[in-house]
């Protein structure tokens, strides 16, 4: 398996863009969009949201 360039792994397709994205994340200038935070007990609900494409960001599962 060959290593893909960072720009491809970052999803930008432009050379050097991945480094800018990683720097923005490291500096807290870019933050993930959180759709919801659910208890681990409701993981089935979270999975259903993902399967039905109802989420608009990351779904966080908390562990007690």
Protein Blocks (a to p, Z undefined) as FASTA:
>chain_A
ZZddfklmnonopghklmmmmmmmmnopaccddfbdcdfklmmmmmmmmmnopagcdddd
ddZZ
